[in-house]
Amino acid sequence: MTQAQSIEERLFTIRYKADDKSHLIIKDQDVCAKCVDKDCNYFCPADVYLWHEEDKMTSVAFENCIECGTCRLACPTYNIEWVYPTGGYGITYKFG
């Protein structure tokens, strides 16, 4: 019996050409600071968002984004702006 791959192992197989400019933008870091649950740290399957308590801000590792669009819908305050990456950049899936 083969062991199922972890999310991290599966994400490693995806090709991504990162742009210099993020296609994911936190509209207002003050809104993140007031957010109680910090949902973005949990709903993103690629761990793009990370809350830094010491800096009172959310960092965005847009280079890991798999373009699923969850963040634009799941943020309870709609504080994340999501647009498609510039043409020629972004994710390439192996099977389509």
Summary of the structure (lengths in Angstrom):
residues: 96
radius of gyration: 14.5
end to end distance: 27.6
largest distance: 48.9
contacts: 207
relative contact order: 0.27
helix: 25%
strand: 21%
